[in-house]
């Protein structure tokens, strides 16, 4: 029930809750809390995240993300709010099914407003700065577990001022193993499926082990247990509660 979300969420519709720690070189630099709701009327899923990030200047960045997908995991509405000191921005992406377009709106604390219409492919994902909804695109189409899979990700680069309309980029994912693996996170044993994410310009023939991001995905709502990069940065689950399980 946050003021910044597009609707008031009911406790009885909540299916998951959890939190992430963002760690770089063994030091924590951000925390994220999230709730996931399911609308039983249209079977849509609503991911609501809040993150607090310690910026290198010593300031604190507050992030709010509301991510709504339909039953096929196609984004219908995404809201991203950023607040740091006196600066703030609000970006919204609203899907128009009749046009197969997204309406992107940007507004900042100075009152500057911009609106763009963006044509989309049938299957796509919108990048946001929080982890809970970052891998939802994996549920949007059948995954080839033996090969490389390409996904369309809409990426925006506007920070405190409008620079340009978000653009689509491709990422490539492959399964690191065909079966789920047991991993231990802070003393808890969980089952995770490991994926490797590559930039679409990756030279697979020229490099033996191309640079990639490691993703350890949970069995719950496409929520990752861990995301790890080669530079020592990782996003790791602190807790993940499945509220649909009976006590």
C-alpha positions as CSV (number, residue, x, y, z in Angstrom):
1,X,0.0,0.0,0.0
2,X,2.5,2.6,-1.2
3,X,1.6,6.1,-2.3
4,X,3.8,5.9,-5.3
5,X,2.2,2.7,-6.8
6,X,-0.5,2.8,-9.4
7,X,-3.0,0.9,-7.1
8,X,-3.5,0.0,-3.5
9,X,-2.4,-3.6,-2.9
10,X,-4.3,-6.0,-0.7
11,X,-2.4,-8.2,1.9
12,X,-4.5,-11.2,0.9
13,X,-3.2,-11.0,-2.7
14,X,0.5,-11.2,-1.7
15,X,2.2,-14.4,-2.8
16,X,5.9,-13.7,-2.1
17,X,7.9,-11.3,0.0
18,X,11.7,-11.0,0.3
19,X,14.8,-9.0,0.4
20,X,18.2,-8.7,-1.4
21,X,21.7,-7.6,-0.3
22,X,23.9,-5.9,-2.9
23,X,27.5,-6.6,-2.2
24,X,30.7,-5.4,-3.8
25,X,34.2,-6.5,-2.6
26,X,32.5,-8.1,0.5
27,X,30.9,-4.7,1.5
28,X,27.2,-4.0,1.3
29,X,26.2,-1.0,-0.8
30,X,22.4,-1.5,-1.2
31,X,19.4,-3.3,0.1
32,X,16.1,-4.2,-1.6
33,X,12.8,-5.2,-0.1
34,X,10.0,-6.6,-2.3
35,X,6.5,-8.0,-2.3
36,X,4.8,-9.9,-5.2
37,X,1.0,-9.9,-5.6
38,X,-1.3,-12.0,-7.9
39,X,-4.5,-10.5,-9.2
40,X,-6.9,-13.5,-9.2
41,X,-9.2,-11.7,-11.7
42,X,-6.9,-11.4,-14.6
43,X,-4.0,-13.6,-13.3
44,X,-1.5,-10.8,-13.5
45,X,1.6,-10.5,-11.3
46,X,2.6,-7.3,-9.5
47,X,6.2,-6.9,-8.3
48,X,6.7,-4.0,-5.9
49,X,10.3,-3.2,-4.9
50,X,12.0,-0.6,-2.8
51,X,15.8,-0.2,-2.7
52,X,18.2,2.0,-0.8
53,X,21.6,2.6,-2.4
54,X,24.7,4.2,-0.9
55,X,26.2,6.3,-3.7
56,X,30.0,6.9,-3.8
57,X,29.4,10.6,-3.0
58,X,28.0,9.6,0.3
59,X,24.4,10.4,-0.7
60,X,21.5,7.9,-0.5
61,X,19.5,6.9,-3.5
62,X,16.0,5.7,-3.0
63,X,14.5,3.5,-5.7
64,X,10.8,2.4,-6.1
65,X,9.8,0.0,-8.8
66,X,6.3,-1.4,-9.6
67,X,6.4,-4.0,-12.3
68,X,3.1,-5.5,-13.6
69,X,3.1,-8.4,-16.1
70,X,0.1,-10.3,-17.5
71,X,-0.3,-14.1,-17.1
72,X,2.1,-14.6,-20.0
73,X,4.7,-12.4,-18.2
74,X,4.5,-9.6,-20.8
75,X,5.0,-6.2,-19.1
76,X,1.8,-4.1,-18.9
77,X,2.8,-1.3,-16.6
78,X,6.2,-0.4,-15.1
79,X,6.9,2.5,-12.8
80,X,10.4,3.6,-11.7
81,X,10.9,6.3,-9.1
82,X,14.3,7.6,-8.2
83,X,14.9,10.1,-5.3
84,X,18.2,11.5,-4.1
85,X,18.3,14.7,-2.1
86,X,16.3,17.3,-3.9
87,X,16.4,15.4,-7.2
88,X,13.6,13.0,-8.2
89,X,12.3,11.4,-11.4
90,X,9.4,9.2,-12.2
91,X,9.3,7.0,-15.3
92,X,6.3,5.0,-16.5
93,X,5.9,2.5,-19.2
94,X,2.3,1.6,-20.2
95,X,1.5,-1.0,-22.7
96,X,-1.2,-0.3,-25.4
97,X,-2.2,-3.7,-26.7
98,X,-4.2,-2.4,-29.7
99,X,-1.2,-0.5,-31.0
100,X,1.4,-3.0,-29.7
101,X,3.1,0.1,-28.4
102,X,4.5,1.3,-25.1
103,X,3.9,4.8,-23.9
104,X,7.0,6.0,-22.0
105,X,6.7,9.1,-19.7
106,X,9.5,10.9,-17.9
107,X,9.0,13.6,-15.3
108,X,11.6,15.1,-13.0
109,X,11.6,17.4,-9.9
110,X,12.1,20.4,-12.2
111,X,8.8,19.8,-13.9
112,X,10.3,18.7,-17.2
113,X,8.0,16.1,-18.9
114,X,8.6,14.0,-22.0
115,X,6.4,11.3,-23.6
116,X,7.4,8.8,-26.2
117,X,5.6,6.0,-28.0
118,X,7.8,2.9,-28.5
119,X,6.9,0.0,-30.9
120,X,7.5,-3.4,-29.3
121,X,8.0,-7.0,-30.3
122,X,5.4,-9.5,-29.1
123,X,7.8,-10.7,-26.4
124,X,9.9,-8.2,-24.5
125,X,11.2,-7.0,-21.1
126,X,11.8,-3.6,-19.5
127,X,15.0,-3.2,-17.6
128,X,14.7,-1.7,-14.1
129,X,17.3,-1.0,-11.3
130,X,15.9,-3.6,-8.9
131,X,16.5,-7.4,-8.8
132,X,13.1,-9.0,-7.9
133,X,11.6,-8.5,-11.3
134,X,14.8,-8.6,-13.3
135,X,14.4,-12.1,-14.8
136,X,10.7,-12.2,-15.5
137,X,11.4,-12.4,-19.3
138,X,12.5,-16.1,-18.7
139,X,8.8,-16.9,-18.2
140,X,7.6,-15.1,-21.4
141,X,8.6,-17.8,-23.9
142,X,9.8,-21.3,-24.2
143,X,13.4,-21.7,-23.3
144,X,15.8,-23.9,-25.3
145,X,17.8,-25.6,-22.5
146,X,20.4,-26.9,-24.9
147,X,21.1,-23.7,-26.8
148,X,21.4,-19.9,-26.7
149,X,18.3,-17.9,-26.2
150,X,17.9,-14.2,-27.3
151,X,15.6,-11.8,-25.5
152,X,14.6,-8.2,-26.2
153,X,15.2,-5.8,-23.3
154,X,14.1,-2.2,-23.3
155,X,16.8,-0.1,-21.6
156,X,16.4,3.5,-20.5
157,X,19.4,5.8,-19.8
158,X,17.7,8.8,-18.4
159,X,18.9,9.8,-14.9
160,X,17.8,13.2,-13.5
161,X,17.3,14.8,-16.9
162,X,15.8,13.5,-20.1
163,X,18.4,12.4,-22.7
164,X,16.7,10.0,-25.1
165,X,13.9,7.5,-25.5
166,X,14.7,4.0,-24.2
167,X,15.9,1.6,-26.8
168,X,15.8,-2.2,-27.3
169,X,18.9,-4.3,-26.8
170,X,19.3,-8.0,-27.0
171,X,20.8,-10.3,-24.4
172,X,21.7,-14.0,-24.8
173,X,21.0,-16.5,-22.1
174,X,22.0,-20.2,-21.8
175,X,21.5,-22.8,-19.1
176,X,24.7,-23.6,-17.3
177,X,23.3,-27.1,-16.4
178,X,20.2,-29.0,-17.4
179,X,19.1,-29.7,-13.8
180,X,18.6,-27.5,-10.7
181,X,21.6,-27.5,-8.3
182,X,21.7,-27.2,-4.5
183,X,23.4,-24.1,-3.2
184,X,23.9,-22.8,0.3
185,X,23.0,-19.2,1.0
186,X,23.8,-18.0,4.6
187,X,23.2,-21.5,6.0
188,X,20.1,-22.2,4.0
189,X,20.1,-25.0,1.3
190,X,18.0,-24.0,-1.8
191,X,17.5,-25.4,-5.3
192,X,18.6,-23.0,-8.0
193,X,18.9,-23.2,-11.8
194,X,22.0,-21.5,-13.1
195,X,22.0,-19.3,-16.2
196,X,24.7,-17.4,-18.0
197,X,23.8,-14.0,-19.5
198,X,25.9,-12.6,-22.4
199,X,25.9,-9.3,-24.3
200,X,24.5,-9.9,-27.9
201,X,27.9,-8.8,-29.3
202,X,29.8,-11.6,-27.5
203,X,32.3,-13.4,-29.6
204,X,31.6,-17.0,-28.7
205,X,34.0,-18.4,-31.3
206,X,37.0,-16.3,-30.4
207,X,36.7,-16.5,-26.6
208,X,37.0,-19.7,-24.6
209,X,34.9,-18.4,-21.7
210,X,33.3,-15.1,-22.7
211,X,32.5,-12.5,-20.1
212,X,29.0,-13.1,-18.6
213,X,26.7,-12.6,-15.7
214,X,25.9,-15.7,-13.6
215,X,22.2,-15.9,-12.5
216,X,21.0,-18.5,-10.0
217,X,17.2,-18.6,-10.4
218,X,14.7,-19.8,-7.7
219,X,11.7,-21.9,-8.4
220,X,9.5,-19.0,-7.1
221,X,8.1,-16.4,-9.5
222,X,11.3,-16.1,-11.6
223,X,13.0,-14.4,-8.6
224,X,16.8,-14.9,-8.5
225,X,18.6,-16.2,-5.5
226,X,21.8,-14.6,-6.7
227,X,23.2,-12.5,-9.5
228,X,27.0,-12.4,-9.8
229,X,29.4,-10.6,-12.1
230,X,33.1,-11.1,-12.8
231,X,34.1,-7.9,-11.0
232,X,33.2,-9.1,-7.5
233,X,29.7,-7.6,-7.4
234,X,26.8,-9.8,-6.4
235,X,23.1,-9.5,-5.5
236,X,22.1,-12.1,-3.0
237,X,18.8,-13.1,-1.5
238,X,18.5,-12.4,2.3
239,X,15.1,-14.1,2.6
240,X,12.3,-15.3,0.3
241,X,9.0,-16.3,1.7
242,X,6.4,-18.2,-0.4
243,X,3.1,-17.1,1.2
244,X,1.1,-19.6,-0.9
245,X,2.5,-22.5,1.1
246,X,0.2,-23.6,3.9
247,X,1.6,-23.4,7.4
